[in-house]
């Protein structure tokens, strides 16, 4: 198989070609500009590649409801030019092949479940903690969509006792994203996350928020693996802090060895590393090719 | 079809007989005592009923992992006699028919998705707010199990500004259940919930906690319907308070007409009323009969 993959982030696009084994033979990356400019570059890349299908994991919010007149659109994003942009339709006009379409974090969750840290499992959550926070949700062997699609980055969180930062989410002020995304770290400490030392108190506070949302997500969804990716999670000192806080929060209530005895293997970085997003888009493309849909498909 | 159904609650058991249309022809109810006493009564009830299958929605925690040696057991409950009790095995020895087995709230979610308020939808959450709080999770047409099973009643919640009640959860003190289950209401106000007037400030505080957990659950799982059952939700003044708080919390972020324009039809009481639990167990029994498993089945 020769499958196209697009990791469509709000900051950069990655386009690549891969196969059903998850091998990515080639890829390019370019900044996300106005959609006409950006999609033209993506289309040029795939033009002579003879792909059988293309999978797209996109920043959002996006329309995932096949019966909706705006299915395949990016919807209410504040990103200039992308509001109500027909992403899938633009590709469909150029490439009459099956197209897989989902959120960037759902794609990454599927990639991790197919070839990465959750391989062989029926469920995982994939967090990206970076410019924003997103949570991909894969349960009972399926990506979760529902009413719109998961937007777990905006869940309410309890404030850390030593934190009076007001939060920066324009919708909710002090939701998870408002308190713990990269820009929140920078606004709170007046320097970028990667400039803070590994033993700075920032990380204990950061871990508090991420761990609290993981605690809630474990209780509500009982995932078999929790995968933490994105730029902020490059700060590897966060992992032990988060694991300890999750275990402390649950306080023995969820009776599973995976949490009680092996939490180091339960809350983990992406098995696919920086390729989780592109691999996930590839997995969406493979699923679309297998289901044979030519108007975008859901996994 | 002639299917048995057991709604196995921590306070009472309901056993019934129904068919594939969801009609319940007969049922009995008795208090939950020691498991030997209680299961004997259930077994006597079904003994001469010639059921093709039995579905069981049980209080928990329970073991839902088919590959586990304690599959079908009630596990770490504090309820006397029920710890590590082989519920499914006890029934299997008496009734060599397919057995469906899930949590009480997952059963109720399936019942509501099959015949009730979420009929025709691919997803819903079913809350019971009573002696405890449980959340059944039905997404992408399937009940969610994962590592153990959802235990959403114990999610962390932000404290209401006018509430200094310490919470009564033995594991987490002030989690959702610790702050908002029936016994928490009673401990906070020194009288039972049904003795508080409909305009008592208790209800605004109660709605705050329930709405906050619904807000988080909508953001993480994007369900197509949220169904609120259980004794505390008999206080119908809670519904408008909860809907208003959810809409205020989301603040327009989840861009769905169901929430923006029709939240009265989105956050609703059980369509099956008090029969949600028993109907759900019936739906589990039907699924077991259809899949033909005789060792308990998962829907």
Contacts between the chains, C-beta under 8 A, distances in Angstrom:
chain1	res1	chain2	res2	distance
A	61	B	255	6.2
A	75	B	255	6.2
A	76	B	255	5.1
A	122	B	146	7.3
A	123	B	144	7.9
A	123	B	146	4.6
A	123	B	147	7.7
A	135	B	220	6.5
A	137	B	220	6.8
A	137	B	221	6.7
A	139	B	139	5.9
A	139	B	140	7.4
A	139	B	142	7.8
A	139	B	144	5.1
A	139	B	146	6.5
A	140	B	139	7.4
A	140	B	140	7.0
A	140	B	142	4.4
A	140	B	143	7.6
A	140	B	144	5.9
A	140	B	145	7.1
A	140	B	146	7.7
A	142	B	139	7.8
A	142	B	140	4.4
A	142	B	142	7.0
A	143	B	140	7.6
A	144	B	123	7.9
A	144	B	139	5.1
A	144	B	140	5.9
A	144	B	221	6.1
A	144	B	222	6.8
A	145	B	140	7.1
A	145	B	222	6.7
A	146	B	122	7.3
A	146	B	123	4.6
A	146	B	139	6.5
A	146	B	140	7.7
A	146	B	221	6.3
A	146	B	222	3.4
A	146	B	223	5.4
A	146	B	224	5.7
A	147	B	123	7.6
A	147	B	218	7.6
A	147	B	222	4.7
A	147	B	223	6.5
A	147	B	224	5.2
A	147	B	254	7.3
A	147	B	256	5.0
A	147	B	258	6.0
A	147	B	259	7.7
A	148	B	222	5.4
A	148	B	254	5.9
A	148	B	255	6.5
A	148	B	256	5.3
A	149	B	222	5.7
A	150	B	219	7.1
A	150	B	220	5.7
A	150	B	221	6.2
A	150	B	222	5.3
A	151	B	219	5.0
A	151	B	222	7.3
A	151	B	253	6.9
A	151	B	254	6.4
A	152	B	219	5.5
A	152	B	220	4.3
A	153	B	219	7.8
A	154	B	219	5.1
A	154	B	253	5.9
A	155	B	215	7.5
A	155	B	216	4.3
A	155	B	219	5.0
A	155	B	220	6.2
A	156	B	157	7.9
A	156	B	158	5.8
A	156	B	212	5.7
A	156	B	215	6.0
A	156	B	216	5.9
A	156	B	249	6.7
A	157	B	156	8.0
A	157	B	158	7.6
A	158	B	156	5.8
A	158	B	157	7.6
A	158	B	158	5.2
A	158	B	159	7.7
A	159	B	158	7.6
A	171	B	250	7.9
A	171	B	251	4.9
A	171	B	252	6.8
A	171	B	253	4.4
A	172	B	249	7.5
A	172	B	251	6.1
A	172	B	253	7.0
A	212	B	156	5.7
A	215	B	155	7.5
A	215	B	156	6.0
A	216	B	155	4.4
A	216	B	156	5.9
A	216	B	216	5.9
A	216	B	220	7.6
A	217	B	220	6.0
A	218	B	147	7.6
A	219	B	150	7.1
A	219	B	151	5.0
A	219	B	152	5.5
A	219	B	153	7.8
A	219	B	154	5.1
A	219	B	155	5.0
A	220	B	135	6.5
A	220	B	137	6.8
A	220	B	150	5.7
A	220	B	152	4.2
A	220	B	155	6.2
A	220	B	216	7.6
A	220	B	217	6.0
A	220	B	220	6.3
A	220	B	221	7.1
A	221	B	137	6.7
A	221	B	144	6.1
A	221	B	146	6.3
A	221	B	150	6.2
A	221	B	220	7.1
A	221	B	221	7.1
A	222	B	144	6.8
A	222	B	145	6.6
A	222	B	146	3.5
A	222	B	147	4.7
A	222	B	148	5.3
A	222	B	149	5.7
A	222	B	150	5.3
A	222	B	151	7.3
A	223	B	146	5.4
A	223	B	147	6.6
A	224	B	146	5.7
A	224	B	147	5.2
A	249	B	156	6.7
A	249	B	172	7.5
A	250	B	171	8.0
A	251	B	171	4.9
A	251	B	172	6.1
A	252	B	171	6.9
A	253	B	151	6.9
A	253	B	154	5.9
A	253	B	171	4.4
A	253	B	172	7.0
A	254	B	147	7.3
A	254	B	148	5.9
A	254	B	151	6.4
A	255	B	61	6.2
A	255	B	75	6.2
A	255	B	76	5.1
A	255	B	148	6.5
A	256	B	147	5.0
A	256	B	148	5.3
A	258	B	147	6.0
A	259	B	147	7.7
